[in-house]
Amino acid sequence: MAVGILLITHVGVGAPLLAVATQLLRQLPLTAEAFEVPFDSDIDALMPSASAALRRVDGGSGVLLLTDLYGASPSNLAAKLSRIGTPVRRVSALNLPMLLRVMNYADLDLDQLPAIAAAGARNGVILDDA
């Protein structure tokens, strides 16, 4: 069993990141889905559909929730999802290097993947003096 990946983001962020990752890797080694939160949406009203997305990606080893902006509505929704019983870990500041790094360490468990995700995000930032 492998960890599932659920991207919970603002509209226009999660799905394109998954599309690019799929193009680059040809096939994603972990089950992943994007759940995009419309602006001005009621987080409580989104819980049933977000919970269904969580169940779809959970293969029995838990779910890594990747959000784009800590403290924003997608992050708040992820926090609510973390309290419904499915084992989850949350990481914010989602970017493409983070997602690719997680996919490249698909054999790790749920407790190890958050550090891998954070390292991917940090190490993906390069200051190019050129």
VMD Tcl script that builds the backbone (N, CA, C; Angstrom):
set m [mol new atoms 390]
animate dup $m
set s [atomselect $m all]
$s set {name element resname resid chain x y z} {
  {N N MET 1 A 0.838 -1.187 0.000}
  {CA C MET 1 A 0.000 0.000 0.000}
  {C C MET 1 A 0.879 1.244 0.000}
  {N N ALA 2 A 0.414 2.264 -0.659}
  {CA C ALA 2 A 1.169 3.499 -0.760}
  {C C ALA 2 A 0.332 4.660 -0.237}
  {N N VAL 3 A 1.024 5.713 0.104}
  {CA C VAL 3 A 0.388 6.940 0.568}
  {C C VAL 3 A -0.315 7.607 -0.615}
  {N N GLY 4 A -1.491 8.158 -0.377}
  {CA C GLY 4 A -2.176 8.939 -1.393}
  {C C GLY 4 A -1.790 10.403 -1.262}
  {N N ILE 5 A -1.923 11.132 -2.342}
  {CA C ILE 5 A -1.577 12.556 -2.358}
  {C C ILE 5 A -2.814 13.346 -2.775}
  {N N LEU 6 A -3.209 14.302 -1.935}
  {CA C LEU 6 A -4.331 15.179 -2.262}
  {C C LEU 6 A -3.846 16.617 -2.222}
  {N N LEU 7 A -3.896 17.273 -3.371}
  {CA C LEU 7 A -3.555 18.687 -3.461}
  {C C LEU 7 A -4.830 19.475 -3.197}
  {N N ILE 8 A -4.818 20.298 -2.181}
  {CA C ILE 8 A -5.962 21.153 -1.870}
  {C C ILE 8 A -5.488 22.588 -2.064}
  {N N THR 9 A -5.984 23.205 -3.126}
  {CA C THR 9 A -5.434 24.486 -3.551}
  {C C THR 9 A -6.531 25.455 -3.982}
  {N N HIS 10 A -6.108 26.668 -4.243}
  {CA C HIS 10 A -6.985 27.624 -4.902}
  {C C HIS 10 A -7.226 27.156 -6.337}
  {N N VAL 11 A -8.284 27.658 -6.935}
  {CA C VAL 11 A -8.629 27.308 -8.310}
  {C C VAL 11 A -7.473 27.662 -9.247}
  {N N GLY 12 A -7.139 26.737 -10.141}
  {CA C GLY 12 A -6.103 26.981 -11.140}
  {C C GLY 12 A -4.698 26.628 -10.693}
  {N N VAL 13 A -4.547 26.062 -9.510}
  {CA C VAL 13 A -3.206 25.722 -9.007}
  {C C VAL 13 A -2.961 24.217 -9.024}
  {N N GLY 14 A -3.807 23.455 -8.360}
  {CA C GLY 14 A -3.564 22.026 -8.165}
  {C C GLY 14 A -3.599 21.191 -9.428}
  {N N ALA 15 A -4.663 21.334 -10.216}
  {CA C ALA 15 A -4.804 20.523 -11.426}
  {C C ALA 15 A -3.658 20.751 -12.422}
  {N N PRO 16 A -3.261 22.006 -12.674}
  {CA C PRO 16 A -2.124 22.200 -13.586}
  {C C PRO 16 A -0.818 21.603 -13.048}
  {N N LEU 17 A -0.588 21.680 -11.742}
  {CA C LEU 17 A 0.624 21.072 -11.191}
  {C C LEU 17 A 0.622 19.558 -11.394}
  {N N LEU 18 A -0.510 18.931 -11.167}
  {CA C LEU 18 A -0.609 17.486 -11.407}
  {C C LEU 18 A -0.413 17.154 -12.888}
  {N N ALA 19 A -0.951 17.980 -13.758}
  {CA C ALA 19 A -0.799 17.749 -15.196}
  {C C ALA 19 A 0.665 17.825 -15.624}
  {N N VAL 20 A 1.383 18.814 -15.116}
  {CA C VAL 20 A 2.803 18.951 -15.460}
  {C C VAL 20 A 3.607 17.784 -14.878}
  {N N ALA 21 A 3.334 17.430 -13.632}
  {CA C ALA 21 A 4.044 16.300 -13.018}
  {C C ALA 21 A 3.806 15.020 -13.809}
  {N N THR 22 A 2.589 14.825 -14.266}
  {CA C THR 22 A 2.270 13.637 -15.058}
  {C C THR 22 A 3.012 13.655 -16.389}
  {N N GLN 23 A 3.092 14.806 -17.027}
  {CA C GLN 23 A 3.845 14.917 -18.281}
  {C C GLN 23 A 5.327 14.597 -18.067}
  {N N LEU 24 A 5.891 15.137 -17.004}
  {CA C LEU 24 A 7.318 14.938 -16.747}
  {C C LEU 24 A 7.657 13.508 -16.349}
  {N N LEU 25 A 6.805 12.894 -15.538}
  {CA C LEU 25 A 7.095 11.553 -15.020}
  {C C LEU 25 A 6.447 10.446 -15.843}
  {N N ARG 26 A 5.632 10.807 -16.810}
  {CA C ARG 26 A 4.893 9.872 -17.658}
  {C C ARG 26 A 3.742 9.178 -16.920}
  {N N GLN 27 A 4.000 8.750 -15.706}
  {CA C GLN 27 A 2.968 8.123 -14.881}
  {C C GLN 27 A 3.307 8.427 -13.424}
  {N N LEU 28 A 2.318 8.870 -12.675}
  {CA C LEU 28 A 2.562 9.190 -11.269}
  {C C LEU 28 A 2.620 7.899 -10.457}
  {N N PRO 29 A 3.655 7.722 -9.642}
  {CA C PRO 29 A 3.789 6.493 -8.865}
  {C C PRO 29 A 2.855 6.419 -7.658}
  {N N LEU 30 A 2.262 7.535 -7.277}
  {CA C LEU 30 A 1.316 7.566 -6.168}
  {C C LEU 30 A -0.030 8.068 -6.684}
  {N N THR 31 A -1.094 7.560 -6.117}
  {CA C THR 31 A -2.425 8.042 -6.474}
  {C C THR 31 A -2.544 9.489 -6.010}
  {N N ALA 32 A -2.912 10.354 -6.918}
  {CA C ALA 32 A -2.978 11.784 -6.600}
  {C C ALA 32 A -4.191 12.410 -7.259}
  {N N GLU 33 A -4.690 13.437 -6.603}
  {CA C GLU 33 A -5.842 14.176 -7.111}
  {C C GLU 33 A -5.726 15.614 -6.633}
  {N N ALA 34 A -6.298 16.513 -7.415}
  {CA C ALA 34 A -6.352 17.919 -7.017}
  {C C ALA 34 A -7.782 18.262 -6.636}
  {N N PHE 35 A -7.924 18.924 -5.509}
  {CA C PHE 35 A -9.218 19.455 -5.078}
  {C C PHE 35 A -9.037 20.958 -4.979}
  {N N GLU 36 A -9.658 21.674 -5.904}
  {CA C GLU 36 A -9.490 23.121 -5.966}
  {C C GLU 36 A -10.664 23.822 -5.290}
  {N N VAL 37 A -10.335 24.758 -4.422}
  {CA C VAL 37 A -11.321 25.467 -3.609}
  {C C VAL 37 A -11.662 26.803 -4.271}
  {N N PRO 38 A -12.911 26.963 -4.689}
  {CA C PRO 38 A -13.306 28.241 -5.296}
  {C C PRO 38 A -13.204 29.386 -4.285}
  {N N PHE 39 A -12.908 30.568 -4.785}
  {CA C PHE 39 A -12.866 31.743 -3.930}
  {C C PHE 39 A -14.252 31.984 -3.342}
  {N N ASP 40 A -14.275 32.506 -2.138}
  {CA C ASP 40 A -15.524 32.835 -1.443}
  {C C ASP 40 A -16.427 31.627 -1.222}
  {N N SER 41 A -15.831 30.427 -1.108}
  {CA C SER 41 A -16.657 29.243 -0.877}
  {C C SER 41 A -16.788 28.980 0.621}
  {N N ASP 42 A -17.824 28.273 0.970}
  {CA C ASP 42 A -18.085 27.875 2.340}
  {C C ASP 42 A -17.347 26.565 2.592}
  {N N ILE 43 A -16.339 26.607 3.453}
  {CA C ILE 43 A -15.502 25.440 3.723}
  {C C ILE 43 A -16.340 24.272 4.233}
  {N N ASP 44 A -17.284 24.541 5.091}
  {CA C ASP 44 A -18.131 23.465 5.618}
  {C C ASP 44 A -18.944 22.807 4.514}
  {N N ALA 45 A -19.394 23.593 3.557}
  {CA C ALA 45 A -20.163 23.037 2.446}
  {C C ALA 45 A -19.302 22.164 1.532}
  {N N LEU 46 A -18.005 22.419 1.512}
  {CA C LEU 46 A -17.087 21.638 0.672}
  {C C LEU 46 A -16.639 20.328 1.327}
  {N N MET 47 A -16.879 20.185 2.609}
  {CA C MET 47 A -16.389 19.002 3.327}
  {C C MET 47 A -16.822 17.666 2.713}
  {N N PRO 48 A -18.071 17.480 2.328}
  {CA C PRO 48 A -18.432 16.178 1.752}
  {C C PRO 48 A -17.642 15.835 0.477}
  {N N SER 49 A -17.498 16.790 -0.425}
  {CA C SER 49 A -16.765 16.498 -1.664}
  {C C SER 49 A -15.267 16.385 -1.406}
  {N N ALA 50 A -14.738 17.166 -0.480}
  {CA C ALA 50 A -13.316 17.054 -0.132}
  {C C ALA 50 A -13.035 15.722 0.557}
  {N N SER 51 A -13.945 15.307 1.414}
  {CA C SER 51 A -13.812 14.016 2.090}
  {C C SER 51 A -13.861 12.871 1.084}
  {N N ALA 52 A -14.711 12.989 0.089}
  {CA C ALA 52 A -14.777 11.962 -0.963}
  {C C ALA 52 A -13.463 11.902 -1.738}
  {N N ALA 53 A -12.867 13.058 -2.027}
  {CA C ALA 53 A -11.569 13.091 -2.713}
  {C C ALA 53 A -10.494 12.425 -1.853}
  {N N LEU 54 A -10.537 12.689 -0.559}
  {CA C LEU 54 A -9.587 12.077 0.374}
  {C C LEU 54 A -9.715 10.552 0.334}
  {N N ARG 55 A -10.930 10.060 0.357}
  {CA C ARG 55 A -11.149 8.609 0.318}
  {C C ARG 55 A -10.685 8.008 -1.006}
  {N N ARG 56 A -10.852 8.741 -2.102}
  {CA C ARG 56 A -10.436 8.217 -3.413}
  {C C ARG 56 A -8.929 7.994 -3.494}
  {N N VAL 57 A -8.152 8.863 -2.874}
  {CA C VAL 57 A -6.690 8.721 -2.983}
  {C C VAL 57 A -6.091 7.854 -1.883}
  {N N ASP 58 A -6.843 7.586 -0.833}
  {CA C ASP 58 A -6.318 6.792 0.289}
  {C C ASP 58 A -6.318 5.315 -0.073}
  {N N GLY 59 A -5.118 4.770 -0.188}
  {CA C GLY 59 A -4.973 3.345 -0.474}
  {C C GLY 59 A -4.795 2.518 0.778}
  {N N GLY 60 A -4.988 3.135 1.939}
  {CA C GLY 60 A -4.859 2.405 3.191}
  {C C GLY 60 A -3.655 2.810 4.023}
  {N N SER 61 A -2.770 3.612 3.446}
  {CA C SER 61 A -1.568 4.050 4.174}
  {C C SER 61 A -1.628 5.515 4.565}
  {N N GLY 62 A -2.785 6.145 4.398}
  {CA C GLY 62 A -2.923 7.547 4.738}
  {C C GLY 62 A -2.741 8.447 3.539}
  {N N VAL 63 A -2.898 9.748 3.788}
  {CA C VAL 63 A -2.884 10.727 2.706}
  {C C VAL 63 A -2.016 11.927 3.098}
  {N N LEU 64 A -1.160 12.337 2.176}
  {CA C LEU 64 A -0.389 13.565 2.333}
  {C C LEU 64 A -1.190 14.683 1.681}
  {N N LEU 65 A -1.579 15.681 2.475}
  {CA C LEU 65 A -2.325 16.829 1.978}
  {C C LEU 65 A -1.340 17.953 1.680}
  {N N LEU 66 A -1.300 18.385 0.438}
  {CA C LEU 66 A -0.414 19.472 0.029}
  {C C LEU 66 A -1.266 20.682 -0.315}
  {N N THR 67 A -1.038 21.789 0.398}
  {CA C THR 67 A -1.814 23.002 0.166}
  {C C THR 67 A -0.912 24.116 -0.355}
  {N N ASP 68 A -1.523 25.073 -1.033}
  {CA C ASP 68 A -0.717 26.122 -1.650}
  {C C ASP 68 A -0.355 27.263 -0.711}
  {N N LEU 69 A -1.222 27.632 0.222}
  {CA C LEU 69 A -0.951 28.798 1.054}
  {C C LEU 69 A -1.460 28.561 2.471}
  {N N TYR 70 A -0.555 28.494 3.407}
  {CA C TYR 70 A -0.932 28.240 4.795}
  {C C TYR 70 A -1.857 29.346 5.310}
  {N N GLY 71 A -2.940 28.946 5.972}
  {CA C GLY 71 A -3.872 29.891 6.559}
  {C C GLY 71 A -4.996 30.327 5.644}
  {N N ALA 72 A -4.894 30.019 4.354}
  {CA C ALA 72 A -5.954 30.365 3.404}
  {C C ALA 72 A -7.025 29.264 3.421}
  {N N SER 73 A -8.091 29.480 2.709}
  {CA C SER 73 A -9.217 28.542 2.715}
  {C C SER 73 A -8.819 27.097 2.386}
  {N N PRO 74 A -7.987 26.843 1.358}
  {CA C PRO 74 A -7.594 25.452 1.108}
  {C C PRO 74 A -6.862 24.821 2.299}
  {N N SER 75 A -6.010 25.574 2.937}
  {CA C SER 75 A -5.295 25.087 4.117}
  {C C SER 75 A -6.253 24.825 5.268}
  {N N ASN 76 A -7.224 25.699 5.438}
  {CA C ASN 76 A -8.222 25.511 6.495}
  {C C ASN 76 A -9.087 24.282 6.228}
  {N N LEU 77 A -9.404 24.042 4.968}
  {CA C LEU 77 A -10.147 22.842 4.602}
  {C C LEU 77 A -9.310 21.595 4.895}
  {N N ALA 78 A -8.026 21.637 4.579}
  {CA C ALA 78 A -7.138 20.509 4.870}
  {C C ALA 78 A -7.086 20.236 6.368}
  {N N ALA 79 A -7.072 21.288 7.172}
  {CA C ALA 79 A -7.063 21.118 8.628}
  {C C ALA 79 A -8.333 20.409 9.093}
  {N N LYS 80 A -9.471 20.770 8.519}
  {CA C LYS 80 A -10.730 20.100 8.881}
  {C C LYS 80 A -10.694 18.632 8.449}
  {N N LEU 81 A -10.158 18.377 7.270}
  {CA C LEU 81 A -10.066 16.994 6.796}
  {C C LEU 81 A -9.170 16.145 7.689}
  {N N SER 82 A -8.182 16.768 8.283}
  {CA C SER 82 A -7.239 16.012 9.122}
  {C C SER 82 A -7.885 15.510 10.402}
  {N N ARG 83 A -9.086 15.985 10.688}
  {CA C ARG 83 A -9.761 15.593 11.929}
  {C C ARG 83 A -10.894 14.591 11.718}
  {N N ILE 84 A -11.027 14.032 10.508}
  {CA C ILE 84 A -12.162 13.134 10.281}
  {C C ILE 84 A -11.806 11.659 10.462}
  {N N GLY 85 A -10.563 11.348 10.766}
  {CA C GLY 85 A -10.218 9.972 11.084}
  {C C GLY 85 A -9.190 9.321 10.181}
  {N N THR 86 A -9.108 9.715 8.929}
  {CA C THR 86 A -8.097 9.174 8.023}
  {C C THR 86 A -6.732 9.709 8.440}
  {N N PRO 87 A -5.718 8.829 8.522}
  {CA C PRO 87 A -4.379 9.348 8.843}
  {C C PRO 87 A -3.894 10.290 7.730}
  {N N VAL 88 A -3.573 11.509 8.102}
  {CA C VAL 88 A -3.078 12.490 7.137}
  {C C VAL 88 A -1.919 13.264 7.739}
  {N N ARG 89 A -1.123 13.856 6.874}
  {CA C ARG 89 A -0.111 14.849 7.230}
  {C C ARG 89 A -0.323 15.987 6.260}
  {N N ARG 90 A -0.038 17.215 6.718}
  {CA C ARG 90 A -0.261 18.405 5.896}
  {C C ARG 90 A 1.052 19.159 5.696}
  {N N VAL 91 A 1.238 19.639 4.467}
  {CA C VAL 91 A 2.390 20.481 4.137}
  {C C VAL 91 A 1.869 21.608 3.251}
  {N N SER 92 A 2.278 22.832 3.549}
  {CA C SER 92 A 1.850 23.969 2.736}
  {C C SER 92 A 3.000 24.489 1.883}
  {N N ALA 93 A 2.706 25.468 1.065}
  {CA C ALA 93 A 3.638 26.091 0.118}
  {C C ALA 93 A 3.927 25.168 -1.060}
  {N N LEU 94 A 2.893 24.493 -1.518}
  {CA C LEU 94 A 3.002 23.573 -2.643}
  {C C LEU 94 A 3.630 24.248 -3.854}
  {N N ASN 95 A 4.585 23.561 -4.442}
  {CA C ASN 95 A 5.144 23.979 -5.722}
  {C C ASN 95 A 5.526 22.720 -6.506}
  {N N LEU 96 A 5.921 22.890 -7.755}
  {CA C LEU 96 A 6.229 21.741 -8.599}
  {C C LEU 96 A 7.419 20.927 -8.075}
  {N N PRO 97 A 8.515 21.545 -7.623}
  {CA C PRO 97 A 9.601 20.739 -7.075}
  {C C PRO 97 A 9.165 19.880 -5.882}
  {N N MET 98 A 8.275 20.425 -5.038}
  {CA C MET 98 A 7.762 19.648 -3.909}
  {C C MET 98 A 7.018 18.416 -4.403}
  {N N LEU 99 A 6.119 18.614 -5.338}
  {CA C LEU 99 A 5.312 17.515 -5.846}
  {C C LEU 99 A 6.175 16.449 -6.519}
  {N N LEU 100 A 7.121 16.876 -7.321}
  {CA C LEU 100 A 8.003 15.917 -7.993}
  {C C LEU 100 A 8.853 15.142 -6.989}
  {N N ARG 101 A 9.325 15.821 -5.974}
  {CA C ARG 101 A 10.139 15.153 -4.949}
  {C C ARG 101 A 9.329 14.080 -4.229}
  {N N VAL 102 A 8.098 14.404 -3.876}
  {CA C VAL 102 A 7.236 13.419 -3.219}
  {C C VAL 102 A 7.033 12.210 -4.133}
  {N N MET 103 A 6.779 12.456 -5.402}
  {CA C MET 103 A 6.561 11.355 -6.339}
  {C C MET 103 A 7.814 10.503 -6.525}
  {N N ASN 104 A 8.967 11.110 -6.372}
  {CA C ASN 104 A 10.219 10.357 -6.517}
  {C C ASN 104 A 10.582 9.555 -5.273}
  {N N TYR 105 A 9.850 9.747 -4.201}
  {CA C TYR 105 A 10.065 8.984 -2.963}
  {C C TYR 105 A 8.779 8.243 -2.589}
  {N N ALA 106 A 8.171 7.633 -3.575}
  {CA C ALA 106 A 6.869 6.989 -3.418}
  {C C ALA 106 A 6.893 5.809 -2.453}
  {N N ASP 107 A 8.062 5.281 -2.165}
  {CA C ASP 107 A 8.153 4.111 -1.278}
  {C C ASP 107 A 8.155 4.497 0.200}
  {N N LEU 108 A 8.247 5.777 0.511}
  {CA C LEU 108 A 8.285 6.197 1.909}
  {C C LEU 108 A 6.888 6.213 2.515}
  {N N ASP 109 A 6.841 6.170 3.844}
  {CA C ASP 109 A 5.540 6.157 4.520}
  {C C ASP 109 A 5.076 7.577 4.850}
  {N N LEU 110 A 3.884 7.651 5.371}
  {CA C LEU 110 A 3.237 8.938 5.635}
  {C C LEU 110 A 4.014 9.798 6.620}
  {N N ASP 111 A 4.688 9.197 7.566}
  {CA C ASP 111 A 5.447 9.985 8.533}
  {C C ASP 111 A 6.733 10.552 7.949}
  {N N GLN 112 A 7.241 9.956 6.880}
  {CA C GLN 112 A 8.486 10.422 6.264}
  {C C GLN 112 A 8.262 11.448 5.152}
  {N N LEU 113 A 7.140 11.362 4.470}
  {CA C LEU 113 A 6.920 12.205 3.294}
  {C C LEU 113 A 6.834 13.713 3.557}
  {N N PRO 114 A 6.317 14.175 4.693}
  {CA C PRO 114 A 6.288 15.636 4.878}
  {C C PRO 114 A 7.678 16.285 4.823}
  {N N ALA 115 A 8.667 15.667 5.414}
  {CA C ALA 115 A 10.026 16.227 5.377}
  {C C ALA 115 A 10.575 16.208 3.953}
  {N N ILE 116 A 10.264 15.167 3.211}
  {CA C ILE 116 A 10.691 15.074 1.813}
  {C C ILE 116 A 10.035 16.184 0.997}
  {N N ALA 117 A 8.730 16.404 1.236}
  {CA C ALA 117 A 8.007 17.455 0.527}
  {C C ALA 117 A 8.618 18.825 0.817}
  {N N ALA 118 A 8.866 19.108 2.082}
  {CA C ALA 118 A 9.433 20.407 2.468}
  {C C ALA 118 A 10.823 20.599 1.866}
  {N N ALA 119 A 11.622 19.543 1.866}
  {CA C ALA 119 A 12.964 19.637 1.274}
  {C C ALA 119 A 12.869 19.901 -0.222}
  {N N GLY 120 A 11.918 19.262 -0.887}
  {CA C GLY 120 A 11.741 19.493 -2.323}
  {C C GLY 120 A 11.388 20.930 -2.623}
  {N N ALA 121 A 10.520 21.514 -1.800}
  {CA C ALA 121 A 10.140 22.906 -1.999}
  {C C ALA 121 A 11.331 23.836 -1.789}
  {N N ARG 122 A 12.049 23.623 -0.673}
  {CA C ARG 122 A 13.209 24.476 -0.358}
  {C C ARG 122 A 14.307 24.329 -1.411}
  {N N ASN 123 A 14.629 23.099 -1.745}
  {CA C ASN 123 A 15.742 22.864 -2.674}
  {C C ASN 123 A 15.391 23.237 -4.100}
  {N N GLY 124 A 14.105 23.445 -4.386}
  {CA C GLY 124 A 13.690 23.860 -5.711}
  {C C GLY 124 A 13.868 25.353 -5.952}
  {N N VAL 125 A 14.181 26.083 -4.891}
  {CA C VAL 125 A 14.404 27.524 -5.017}
  {C C VAL 125 A 15.885 27.762 -5.280}
  {N N ILE 126 A 16.187 28.290 -6.445}
  {CA C ILE 126 A 17.568 28.554 -6.854}
  {C C ILE 126 A 17.709 30.035 -7.178}
  {N N LEU 127 A 18.640 30.687 -6.555}
  {CA C LEU 127 A 18.938 32.080 -6.876}
  {C C LEU 127 A 19.968 32.077 -7.993}
  {N N ASP 128 A 19.563 32.477 -9.164}
  {CA C ASP 128 A 20.414 32.461 -10.341}
  {C C ASP 128 A 20.895 33.881 -10.608}
  {N N ASP 129 A 22.181 34.087 -10.470}
  {CA C ASP 129 A 22.749 35.428 -10.637}
  {C C ASP 129 A 22.905 35.831 -12.098}
  {N N ALA 130 A 22.622 34.936 -13.004}
  {CA C ALA 130 A 22.835 35.242 -14.421}
  {C C ALA 130 A 21.850 36.265 -14.930}
}
mol reanalyze $m
mol bondsrecalc $m
mol representation Tube
mol addrep $m
